[in-house]
Structures are given as C-alpha cells and as structure tokens.
Amino acid sequence: MTGLPETITACLFDLDGVLTGTAILHREAWKRTFDEFLRARDGAGFSEFTDHDYAAFVDGRPRADGVREFLRSRGIVLPEGDPDDPVDAPTVNGVGNRKNELVLKIIDERGVNPYPGSVRYLEAVKAAGLRIAVVTSSANGAKVLDGADLSKYVEARIDGIVIREQHLRGKPAPDSFLAGAAALGVEPAHAAVFEDAQSGVQAGKAGGFGYVVGVNRADQAGELRAHGADIVVDDLADLLEDQ
Ligand SMILES: O=P(O)(O)OC[C@H]1O[C@@H](O)[C@H](O)[C@@H](O)[C@@H]1O
C-alpha cells in the first residue's frame, strides 16, 4: 500500500530532498556562493544569505531562476550573461556557474545518499504497479540518481537540462511536472507529486495534479501546506506506516 488515493496511477518525484539527501548540499553551495558575492559587493558588513532566503527564493527552482529571484529580493539585478561565463563573472550565469562548481565538489567529496524511507517507498510504488518519473530542476539530476543507485526505478526523467532545452518554465510553474506526466502518458489528475520545496508543492497545485505530498525536511510543514500540499509527511515511509 502506498498511502495514495486509489485514482493515482503515477508518481512524480522531486529528487534533491525527496529521494536523496542532496538538498542540504545545494543549500550549502548556494550559501557559499551568495555570501562570497555579497561580501565582494557590500564589504564585511554584508547581510548573509539565510535558510529563509534559500526556502523562499532558491529551493526547487532551476539554477538561473534561483540566482535571479534571490538577488532581486535584495534589489540587485545582474545581466544574464552566457552559459559559459567564468565563475567570477558578475552575471546570472557566472554566479550560477560558481554555485555549480561548488556543489559538484561537495557532491564528489561527500557522495550521494538516498533516504532509506524513500527507497522503501519506491519499492512499494513499483510493487503496486504505479508508474514512476523524477522531475527535478537540477541539471545534475542524472549524476545524483546514478550516484544514489536510483536510476533503476525511474521510467522518465525531466531535469534541468530538459527544462532548458524545451524552454519549460521552472517551478513554481507546473510545466516540468506536466512534462513528467506526459512522458508517462498519464493525466495530471491521476498523478501524485512529491516535493520538499515550497516552489515545488506550488507547482503541483498549479498543475491540477491528483495529490500533492509535501515532504518536510526543513521544519516548514505549515509553509508546504500553505503552498498547496494535500498532505505533509516527514519521510516517505510515513505513507507506508499509515496503512
Ligand atoms: O544547480 P543545479 O544542480 O542545476 O540545481 C538547480 C536546483 O535544483 C533543485 O533540485 C534544488 O532544490 C535547488 O537547490 C537547486 O538550486
């Protein structure tokens, strides 16, 4: 049993923070990137990048959107630049490239671990005959899925590379989840979305998905509900234990 309504035939899982413990690695890389940037710009008295900044402006969104949204919250507008901008370029792409350099280093040093409860849940979903897609804003989705040995569960993957190539709007827009459902050939009303980010549950709600599961990894159950989660759990295995 999967703890989902009987009308659900497919599961669309976010990756970082839902299936793997990599959300905190992303948050750490973003903090180092933005604190470096703000210190260079404003001097030693700069106002630090906070956990609230991450949750509200960066978490769940494609890389460039996260750069733009956070800087805009501080009244800073940078030119877009080019995808191959150097990491010290004062552009949206340059700042994003610095973050990617850092997060790849952190991932290589520490490795990628799936949440044991998420692996149990994937097994249960598979055994129940439900379809499985991963919908992540990260351009590093394939690397993380392979590193966690989870690719074997995934029938379709919409990631940051697909989002860019197909010009999809990033979360909180529903486009990437809609693309995940379409890749499985399933109507949104019959698909469940699993998300740990406020922008992600918002995307699930906006897309008219049949069930939106908020996964509370950062003490934000109330915010996940407010942004559209139908249910909030601390771990995917809680859905199994409810049976
Ligand atoms: O920079 P990447 O690896 O393409 O990832 C983009 C975003 O991907 C999301 O999965 C993460 O929640 C964000 O923290 C991250 O910024």
Ligand as a Chemical Component Dictionary entry (heavy atoms), coordinates in Angstrom:
data_LIG
# 
_chem_comp.id                   LIG 
_chem_comp.type                 NON-POLYMER 
_chem_comp.pdbx_formal_charge   0 
_chem_comp.three_letter_code    LIG 
# 
loop_
_chem_comp_atom.comp_id 
_chem_comp_atom.atom_id 
_chem_comp_atom.alt_atom_id 
_chem_comp_atom.type_symbol 
_chem_comp_atom.charge 
_chem_comp_atom.model_Cartn_x 
_chem_comp_atom.model_Cartn_y 
_chem_comp_atom.model_Cartn_z 
_chem_comp_atom.pdbx_ordinal 
LIG O1 O1 O 0 22.247 23.873 -9.930  1  
LIG P1 P1 P 0 21.508 22.632 -10.310 2  
LIG O2 O2 O 0 22.209 21.362 -9.880  3  
LIG O3 O3 O 0 21.138 22.612 -11.739 4  
LIG O4 O4 O 0 20.188 22.599 -9.455  5  
LIG C1 C1 C 0 19.157 23.560 -9.509  6  
LIG C2 C2 C 0 18.257 23.390 -8.291  7  
LIG O5 O5 O 0 17.802 22.046 -8.239  8  
LIG C3 C3 C 0 16.904 21.727 -7.207  9  
LIG O6 O6 O 0 16.636 20.364 -7.225  10 
LIG C4 C4 C 0 17.441 22.109 -5.865  11 
LIG O7 O7 O 0 16.386 22.024 -4.933  12 
LIG C5 C5 C 0 17.996 23.509 -5.838  13 
LIG O8 O8 O 0 18.664 23.771 -4.644  14 
LIG C6 C6 C 0 18.956 23.697 -6.993  15 
LIG O9 O9 O 0 19.413 25.028 -6.973  16 
# 
loop_
_chem_comp_bond.comp_id 
_chem_comp_bond.atom_id_1 
_chem_comp_bond.atom_id_2 
_chem_comp_bond.value_order 
_chem_comp_bond.pdbx_ordinal 
LIG O1 P1 DOUB 1  
LIG P1 O2 SING 2  
LIG P1 O3 SING 3  
LIG P1 O4 SING 4  
LIG O4 C1 SING 5  
LIG C1 C2 SING 6  
LIG C2 O5 SING 7  
LIG C2 C6 SING 8  
LIG O5 C3 SING 9  
LIG C3 O6 SING 10 
LIG C3 C4 SING 11 
LIG C4 O7 SING 12 
LIG C4 C5 SING 13 
LIG C5 O8 SING 14 
LIG C5 C6 SING 15 
LIG C6 O9 SING 16 
# 
